[in-house]
Amino acid sequence: MKIAFVGKGGSGKTTLSSLFVRHLAALGAPVVAVDADINQHLGVALGLDEAEAAALPAMGAHLPLIKDYLRGTNPRIASAETMIKTTPPGEGSRLLRITEDNPIHDACARRVRPGGLTDGSDVRLLATGPFTEADLGVACYHSKVGAVELYLNHLVDGRDEFVVVDMTAGSDSFASGMFTRFDVTFLVAEPTRKGVAVYRQYKEYARDYGVRLCVVGNKVQGPDDLEFLQAEAGDDLLVTIGHSDWVRALEKGRAAPFDTLEDTNRKALCVMREAVDASYELRDWERYTRQMVHFHLKNAESWGNAKTGADLAAQVDPAFVLRQDAAPASSSV
């Protein structure tokens, strides 16, 4: 199951995504956590110190390896250099599984035990990587997030295994087709006009793409805050999170045992998990593949063909549909 956390900068989406990762890991579920925000804070939110988080390998720095591995023996992709962030899989492409070992996980992922957990499973943590000095003034962050998009486009995931992606703030996610890659998108909204403005914008942009959008109200302090969010988000409001001494301690680097998280907030995480579980029955692999192709063709025409000097529309395998029962990836490179 693929889950995104989005919202206004400062809304608490990184903190809530880290809590949700802990909730899943505490239950023993396989989890891949991905920091795809320009501000790379998910590692610290999961309990790493600043030095450990800074030392995480950057997916953006491993794009050649990622592309070369994923293209496999696909005859429609002449070389890794002709792959772009939206290139869809086809016959011969290598597909990924959450629980497998493969060269991409080996190079880019690190096993992490989230702070506060004594039982449950470790988490595979991936990070796009921050801007480097060489990027400043000459590159956009979406060139790095493209590594995550390729990862998701080639991922075959099932029930009770999870990818949780902490996305870029605001509506930046719409700069690529990645916003359509998720079973559930949790939009974290504070009970403020600015908080719900991002929700309205996201809902408008996602309206025609079948995106399942669930609003999580954060920093809700009383009935007035709740009524405000109910009036603004309506049925999209799934659950609210209130003040948390546990989170405050976490933000000071003092993660308490996760089972001491406040009962109301633990119940909110359970409601979010139930929403994710329910979305499994709504999966439409054919639509998922169609959307992948749609955004690839748009990117090819807009800039991809000119950049690579190739007709990237030819990379589309019209007979291929990504499915859960697709053949597993070859382990060879």
Phi, psi and omega in degrees: 000135183252127185231133177246145170245122180230170178154174177298147174303132181087002182285341182103016184294324178293317178297315181291324177296323178291324176295319181292322175300315177299316181302315180292315182295325180296334178273000178086010182284146172291129184226133166249121177256133184235123174268102181246023179265147178297330173265108190274093184237356186295321180301315178295319179297334178271001173113357176287152171278172186300320181293318179296318180295320180293336182274358179298137178294142182268125177301321181300331179280349182247023182302317179302317178297315182300313182294315183295321179292314186291327182290335175053235179250022180299114185289345181279349181247106188292327182199164176297330181294337180267001175276139172241180188299336184259359184305121183275158175287160175208189178302125181099343177291150174275132178255155186250149173237145184299321188268356186275159166267134178206169183300329180290313177297321181298319185277326192248340186257151173231140178282129184228135170263108184304140180303134180098348181263130173250335177241172178098198186253154169288167183241139169277123181250126176243149178219137178294329183099150181278172169298141172256169180300327181289338181278334190299124177084353184230353184221153173254159186293337182293342175294332178275319180296339178303331177296322178291320180297317177298319178301311181292323181296335183252011185265130174250104185241153183236187177297145176067021167222144199222141166244123180245119185246121172274107190272172174296155184286158176066217184260016180299337181300339184277003176286355175215180179276007186297337182294344178267005187271004192243146174289320178221136172247116176270115177262116182272120185232129171280156180281062179223164179298318178294324180297317182277343178297320177296321177301311182297320179295315180298316181297320180294314181294324187272354191307319187268010187241010177068025180287127176273108186252123178239124180273130173249110178285127182242153180062038180274119189254351181181183183302324181294318176298317180297315180297322178299312181293322178298320180291325184275323186255343178057226183291346178287342179287113184271313187196164178233153178242133180256197179299144181221114173295329179297314179294320180300319177294320178301317182292344175265005180081022182236066183294120175278166175308134186297332180287359175262003173303141184308141185302318182296323180285327174296319179295324177298319177297324177295320177297320178295318178297320178298322178295322178294314180301318181295331182289342180301321181290344182265002183299137178227093185296327179293316177296319179303315180291320178300316180294322176302312180294318180304311182286331176295315181295323177296315180292323178299313182290322185289316185209335188295316181298317181293321183290319185267343184071022181229159174274097187286346174297334180290349178284345183283125175265104188295340182268354187268133171231124176293126182223162181292333181265018179296154183297141179294157180292148171289145180274352181275155180257000000 
